[in-house]
Amino acid sequence: MRSSRATLLSALFPLALFAGAGPAAAAPVDGFEGGLPAGIDGSNGILIGFSTFQGSGAVAIGTTSTPPAPVPGAAPGNQVLALDVDTDSFAGFVHVFENAAVDRLAPRDWSSFDTLTFWLYGHDSGAEMFIDLLDNREPGSTGYPFELWTAAFVDDFSGWKAMSIAFADLTRKEIGNGAPNDGLGLTTAHGWALGTLATGGPRTYYVDDVRVVSMIPEPGTVALAGAGLLFVMRAVRRRRP
């Protein structure tokens, strides 16, 4: 039941958030105004902050205030992440959450949220893309034994699109890294990643305003948004005569 509700409300996210209604709760993840911090957690031997990954080809990340078109509703000078990628297998970037000094892992508690949202600039290329969520690690482990959860989507649009990925729609990705297999807990979320499979040539994707939100309303309340209005309908039990 929770899965179907989360999926439905995730599908309605662009109407709810970007028509002015907003989710029930939200927390910023990445806005890219401070650049792309990167460092090493020496006690674990782990790259933290932003880094790239690839199976083949080339990939690079940076920030820019001049994407091909402004992010809808963004202030002038807004910074976005630019992902330059050319691969015939897979490539992308990951943000492993770091502390302020960028020298230690700093996982976040996302257990009160149910959806990851972000703006993505697409090219209608037909390439398959994916979001990964890095959940908990094996206690006492070193390296990257994060439990990975993933969702795939297709670059079938041009320009900016409001994306939403319901946590209930994520599936576990087994990569043989010794990660725990104990379900998606979200109390120690270690990061997230965006990647693409074969691009068919060089492309630049742009990303902005990454958030976690709670789209499931309180029990007995249904929130609907449209044309910037929020309508709240409360269930009322009718008394029998």
C-alpha positions as CSV (number, residue, x, y, z in Angstrom):
1,M,0.0,0.0,0.0
2,R,2.8,2.4,0.9
3,S,4.5,1.7,-2.4
4,S,1.5,2.6,-4.6
5,R,0.8,5.8,-2.6
6,A,4.5,6.8,-2.9
7,T,4.5,6.1,-6.6
8,L,1.3,8.1,-7.3
9,L,2.4,11.1,-5.3
10,S,5.9,10.9,-6.9
11,A,4.2,11.1,-10.3
12,L,2.3,14.2,-9.2
13,F,5.4,15.9,-7.8
14,P,5.9,18.4,-10.7
15,L,2.3,19.5,-10.3
16,A,2.5,19.8,-6.5
17,L,5.9,21.4,-6.0
18,F,6.4,23.5,-9.1
19,A,2.8,24.7,-9.3
20,G,3.4,26.4,-5.9
21,A,1.9,23.8,-3.6
22,G,5.0,22.2,-2.2
23,P,5.5,18.8,-0.5
24,A,4.6,18.1,3.0
25,A,8.3,18.4,4.1
26,A,11.5,19.0,2.2
27,A,15.3,19.2,2.8
28,P,18.0,20.5,0.5
29,V,20.6,18.0,-0.7
30,D,22.6,19.7,-3.4
31,G,22.2,23.2,-4.9
32,F,25.8,23.5,-6.3
33,E,26.2,27.2,-5.3
34,G,29.3,26.2,-3.2
35,G,30.9,24.2,-6.0
36,L,31.7,20.5,-5.8
37,P,33.7,19.7,-2.7
38,A,35.9,16.6,-2.8
39,G,38.3,15.0,-0.4
40,I,39.3,11.7,1.3
41,D,38.1,10.1,4.5
42,G,41.5,8.8,5.6
43,S,40.2,6.5,8.3
44,N,38.2,4.6,5.7
45,G,40.2,5.3,2.5
46,I,37.1,6.6,0.8
47,L,36.7,9.4,-1.7
48,I,34.1,11.8,-0.3
49,G,32.3,14.7,-1.8
50,F,31.9,14.7,-5.6
51,S,33.7,12.3,-7.9
52,T,33.1,10.6,-11.2
53,F,32.9,6.9,-12.3
54,Q,33.0,5.2,-15.7
55,G,33.1,1.9,-17.4
56,S,34.6,3.4,-20.6
57,G,34.9,6.7,-22.4
58,A,35.2,10.1,-20.7
59,V,33.4,11.9,-18.0
60,A,33.9,15.2,-16.1
61,I,31.8,17.4,-13.8
62,G,31.9,21.1,-13.0
63,T,29.5,23.9,-12.2
64,T,28.2,26.7,-14.5
65,S,25.8,29.6,-14.3
66,T,25.2,29.5,-18.1
67,P,23.3,26.3,-18.9
68,P,21.5,26.3,-22.3
69,A,18.4,27.6,-20.6
70,P,17.7,28.9,-17.1
71,V,16.3,26.5,-14.5
72,P,12.6,27.4,-14.2
73,G,12.1,29.9,-11.3
74,A,15.9,30.1,-10.6
75,A,17.5,33.4,-9.6
76,P,20.0,35.1,-12.0
77,G,23.5,33.6,-11.6
78,N,22.2,30.3,-10.3
79,Q,24.8,27.6,-10.4
80,V,24.1,24.1,-11.8
81,L,26.1,21.0,-12.1
82,A,27.3,20.1,-15.7
83,L,28.0,16.4,-16.4
84,D,30.1,16.0,-19.6
85,V,29.9,12.4,-20.7
86,D,30.8,10.2,-23.6
87,T,30.5,6.4,-23.0
88,D,29.6,3.2,-24.7
89,S,29.0,1.4,-21.4
90,F,28.2,3.6,-18.3
91,A,29.5,6.7,-16.6
92,G,28.3,9.4,-14.2
93,F,29.1,11.1,-10.9
94,V,28.5,10.4,-7.2
95,H,28.2,12.6,-4.1
96,V,29.3,10.8,-1.0
97,F,28.2,13.0,1.9
98,E,31.0,14.8,3.6
99,N,31.5,16.9,6.7
100,A,32.3,20.6,6.6
101,A,36.1,19.9,6.6
102,V,35.7,17.4,3.8
103,D,37.7,14.8,5.7
104,R,35.1,12.4,7.0
105,L,31.9,10.6,6.0
106,A,28.8,12.4,7.2
107,P,25.7,10.2,6.4
108,R,22.3,11.8,6.7
109,D,19.0,10.6,8.1
110,W,16.4,10.4,5.3
111,S,14.0,8.2,7.1
112,S,11.3,10.9,7.3
113,F,11.3,11.4,3.5
114,D,10.0,9.3,0.7
115,T,11.1,11.0,-2.6
116,L,14.2,12.4,-4.2
117,T,13.6,15.3,-6.5
118,F,15.8,17.3,-8.9
119,W,15.8,19.3,-12.1
120,L,17.5,17.6,-15.1
121,Y,18.3,19.1,-18.5
122,G,17.7,16.3,-21.1
123,H,18.5,15.9,-24.8
124,D,15.7,13.4,-25.9
125,S,18.5,11.0,-26.8
126,G,16.8,7.8,-25.8
127,A,19.7,7.0,-23.5
128,E,18.9,5.0,-20.3
129,M,19.9,6.9,-17.2
130,F,19.8,6.0,-13.5
131,I,19.8,7.3,-10.0
132,D,21.6,5.4,-7.2
133,L,21.1,5.9,-3.5
134,L,24.0,4.9,-1.2
135,D,22.5,3.5,1.9
136,N,24.2,1.9,4.9
137,R,27.6,0.2,5.1
138,E,28.9,-3.0,6.8
139,P,29.9,-2.0,10.4
140,G,33.7,-1.6,10.7
141,S,34.3,-1.9,7.0
142,T,36.6,0.2,4.9
143,G,36.3,1.1,1.2
144,Y,32.9,1.3,-0.5
145,P,30.6,-1.4,0.8
146,F,27.6,0.9,0.5
147,E,24.3,-0.8,-0.1
148,L,23.1,0.5,-3.5
149,W,19.5,1.1,-4.5
150,T,18.7,2.2,-8.0
151,A,16.0,3.5,-10.3
152,A,16.2,3.8,-14.1
153,F,14.6,6.3,-16.5
154,V,15.0,7.4,-20.1
155,D,16.4,10.6,-21.5
156,D,13.2,11.1,-23.6
157,F,12.7,14.9,-23.1
158,S,14.4,18.1,-24.2
159,G,15.3,20.9,-21.8
160,W,14.7,21.1,-18.1
161,K,12.3,18.6,-16.5
162,A,11.3,18.3,-12.8
163,M,12.3,14.7,-11.9
164,S,11.1,12.7,-8.9
165,I,12.2,9.3,-7.7
166,A,10.1,7.6,-5.0
167,F,12.2,5.6,-2.6
168,A,9.5,2.9,-2.7
169,D,10.4,2.4,-6.4
170,L,14.1,1.8,-5.8
171,T,15.5,-1.7,-6.2
172,R,18.6,-3.1,-4.7
173,K,21.7,-3.3,-6.9
174,E,24.0,-6.1,-6.1
175,I,27.6,-5.4,-7.2
176,G,29.5,-7.9,-5.0
177,N,31.0,-5.3,-2.7
178,G,30.0,-7.0,0.6
179,A,27.4,-4.4,1.4
180,P,24.7,-5.4,3.9
181,N,21.4,-6.8,2.5
182,D,19.0,-5.5,5.2
183,G,16.6,-3.4,3.2
184,L,16.4,0.3,2.5
185,G,16.7,1.9,6.0
186,L,17.5,5.5,5.0
187,T,18.7,6.3,8.6
188,T,22.3,6.4,7.3
189,A,22.0,7.6,3.7
190,H,25.6,8.1,2.5
191,G,25.0,9.8,-0.8
192,W,23.5,9.6,-4.3
193,A,24.7,9.2,-7.8
194,L,23.5,10.1,-11.4
195,G,24.7,8.1,-14.3
196,T,23.9,7.1,-17.9
197,L,24.4,4.1,-20.1
198,A,25.7,4.3,-23.7
199,T,25.3,7.9,-24.9
200,G,26.1,7.5,-28.6
201,G,28.5,10.4,-28.5
202,P,29.4,13.3,-26.2
203,R,26.6,14.9,-24.2
204,T,26.3,17.4,-21.4
205,Y,23.6,17.0,-18.8
206,Y,22.8,19.6,-16.3
207,V,21.4,19.1,-12.8
208,D,20.1,21.5,-10.1
209,D,18.1,21.8,-6.9
210,V,18.4,18.3,-5.5
211,R,16.1,17.7,-2.5
212,V,14.5,15.0,-0.4
213,V,10.8,15.5,0.2
214,S,7.9,13.8,1.9
215,M,5.0,13.7,-0.6
216,I,2.7,11.5,1.5
217,P,0.1,13.7,3.3
218,E,-1.0,13.2,6.9
219,P,-3.6,10.4,7.4
220,G,-7.1,11.5,6.3
221,T,-5.7,14.3,4.1
222,V,-5.3,14.4,0.3
223,A,-3.3,17.3,-1.1
224,L,-4.0,18.3,-4.8
225,A,-2.3,21.1,-6.6
226,G,-3.0,22.9,-9.9
227,A,-2.6,26.4,-11.3
228,G,-0.7,27.3,-8.1
229,L,-3.6,26.4,-5.8
230,L,-3.6,23.8,-3.0
231,F,-6.9,22.0,-2.3
232,V,-7.1,20.0,0.8
233,M,-9.9,17.5,1.2
234,R,-10.5,15.9,4.5
235,A,-12.3,12.6,4.9
236,V,-15.4,13.0,6.9
237,R,-17.2,10.0,8.3
238,R,-20.9,10.3,7.8
239,R,-23.1,9.3,10.6
240,R,-25.8,6.7,9.8
241,P,-29.3,7.9,10.6
